[in-house]
Amino acid sequence: MSIALYFGSFNPIHVGHLVIAESVLLESEIEKVWFVLSPQNPFKNSEGLLSEYQRYYLCQIATEDNPNFYISNIEFGLPKPSYTFDTLAYIQEKYPDKEFSLLIGGDNLEHFHKWKNAETIIKNHKIFVYKRPSASKSAYDHHPNVKFLQVPMMDISSTLIRQRIKASQSIKYLVLDNVIDEIEKGHFYL
């Protein structure tokens, strides 16, 4: 089975994430997308980050109607901060019968050379890339394991959503209604 690993903080998960995940299923041989929830991204500040269990629950309810999406908490038990190389090695060992690819944004590809063991990752795994408005060209753009997806360009970010919540502004249509309900119930991001 071919699986795309979509790493992220998902703080919170929004419709942009879901459109990207659905696009890789439509445009490639990928059969499932695993949203790999990162407790702590080594390149991001953890301020304003909901607990991993709260984010995991929001991801679960956002994807519950899609049997091709799976929320993975595999990084919860791994050393922090989480490095993709280490997680990939662990997942590959745990599921040797599955073929894993990465699903990343163009901004991540631009900085891919900074990732731990980037050359080993790109040599052993396909990388599906969705365009980001802020991304520049990368040294890896023409690598045989890099495949660019035609994903609708949506300038939605979890940061924007958190800012709107703090400012008491609507996040309708940016986040699924069931996720909005949970955010409001839990008074998240205020």
C-alpha positions in Angstrom: 0.0 0.0 0.0 1.3 3.5 -0.9 0.9 6.1 1.8 1.7 9.8 1.8 2.9 11.1 5.2 1.6 14.6 5.8 3.6 16.0 8.8 2.4 19.0 10.6 1.4 20.8 13.8 -2.2 21.1 12.5 -2.7 23.9 15.0 -5.6 23.8 14.1 -6.4 21.6 11.1 -8.2 23.6 8.4 -9.8 23.1 4.9 -6.5 23.9 3.2 -4.9 20.8 4.8 -7.8 18.7 3.7 -7.8 19.9 0.1 -4.1 19.2 -0.1 -4.5 15.7 1.2 -7.4 15.0 -1.1 -5.4 16.3 -4.1 -2.5 13.9 -3.6 -5.0 11.0 -3.6 -6.5 12.3 -6.9 -3.2 13.0 -8.7 -1.0 10.1 -7.8 -0.8 6.4 -7.0 -1.1 7.3 -3.3 -3.9 5.2 -1.6 -4.0 6.8 1.9 -2.8 10.0 3.5 -1.6 9.8 7.1 -1.6 13.1 8.9 1.4 12.7 11.2 0.8 15.1 14.1 4.0 16.6 15.3 4.2 17.4 19.0 6.9 19.9 18.3 8.4 21.0 14.9 12.1 21.8 15.3 11.7 24.8 13.0 8.7 26.4 14.8 8.1 28.1 18.1 5.8 26.1 20.3 4.1 29.2 21.8 0.3 29.1 21.2 0.4 25.4 20.5 -2.5 23.4 21.7 -1.6 20.1 23.4 -0.9 17.3 21.0 -4.0 15.4 22.3 -6.3 18.4 21.7 -4.9 18.8 18.1 -5.2 15.0 17.6 -8.9 15.1 18.5 -9.5 18.1 16.2 -7.8 16.2 13.3 -9.8 13.1 14.0 -13.1 14.9 13.8 -12.0 16.8 10.7 -11.2 13.6 8.8 -13.7 11.2 10.2 -15.8 11.1 7.0 -12.9 10.1 4.8 -11.7 6.5 5.0 -8.5 7.4 3.0 -7.3 9.7 5.8 -5.7 8.5 9.0 -4.4 10.5 11.9 -1.2 9.2 13.3 0.1 10.0 16.8 3.3 8.0 16.2 5.5 11.0 17.0 4.0 11.4 20.5 6.2 8.6 21.8 9.4 9.6 19.9 12.1 12.0 21.2 11.3 15.7 20.8 11.8 17.7 18.8 10.5 15.5 16.0 12.8 14.9 13.0 11.2 13.5 9.8 14.2 11.2 9.2 13.8 9.5 12.6 10.0 9.2 12.2 10.4 7.7 8.7 12.9 5.2 9.9 10.6 4.2 12.8 7.5 4.0 10.6 9.3 2.0 7.9 10.5 -0.5 10.5 7.0 -0.8 12.1 5.2 -1.2 8.7 7.7 -2.9 6.3 4.9 -3.9 3.9 4.0 -0.3 3.1 5.5 2.3 0.8 5.8 5.7 2.3 6.1 9.1 0.5 6.1 12.6 1.9 3.6 15.3 1.3 5.1 18.8 1.8 4.7 22.4 0.8 7.0 24.2 -1.6 8.3 26.3 1.3 9.5 23.1 2.9 11.1 21.9 -0.3 12.9 25.3 -0.5 14.5 24.6 2.9 14.7 20.8 2.6 18.6 20.9 2.6 18.3 22.0 6.3 16.4 18.8 7.3 18.2 16.1 9.2 19.6 13.6 6.6 17.8 15.3 3.7 19.8 13.4 1.0 18.9 10.0 2.5 15.2 10.9 2.7 14.9 12.1 -0.9 16.9 9.2 -2.2 14.6 6.6 -0.5 11.2 8.3 -0.7 9.0 10.1 -3.2 8.2 13.6 -2.2 4.9 15.1 -3.3 5.0 18.9 -3.3 2.1 21.4 -3.2 2.8 25.0 -4.2 2.8 27.7 -1.5 2.5 31.4 -2.3 5.7 32.2 -0.4 7.9 29.5 -1.9 10.9 30.1 -4.1 12.7 27.6 -6.4 14.5 24.8 -4.7 17.7 22.8 -5.5 15.4 19.8 -5.5 12.8 21.0 -8.0 14.1 18.6 -10.7 15.0 15.6 -8.5 13.5 12.4 -9.9 11.7 11.7 -6.6 10.1 15.1 -6.4 6.6 15.3 -7.9 4.6 18.6 -8.0 0.9 18.5 -7.4 -1.7 20.8 -9.0 -3.5 21.9 -5.8 -5.8 24.9 -5.7 -3.7 27.7 -4.2 -5.3 28.8 -1.0 -3.5 31.2 1.3 -5.0 29.8 4.5 -2.8 29.2 7.5 -3.3 28.0 11.1 -1.7 31.3 12.2 -4.4 33.3 10.4 -7.1 31.2 12.0 -5.6 31.6 15.5 -5.3 35.4 14.9 -8.9 35.6 13.9 -10.0 33.7 16.9 -8.0 36.0 19.2 -9.7 39.0 17.5 -13.2 37.4 17.9 -13.5 37.2 14.1 -15.2 34.4 12.2 -13.3 31.4 11.0 -16.3 29.9 9.1 -15.3 28.3 5.8 -11.7 28.2 6.8 -12.3 25.3 9.3 -14.9 22.6 9.2 -18.0 23.3 11.4 -17.4 20.4 13.7 -13.9 21.6 14.4 -15.2 25.2 15.0 -17.7 23.8 17.5 -14.9 22.0 19.5 -12.6 25.1 19.3 -15.4 27.2 20.8 -16.4 24.7 23.4 -12.8 24.4 24.6 -12.1 28.1 24.4 -9.0 27.3 22.3 -6.6 30.0 21.0 -8.1 32.8 23.1 
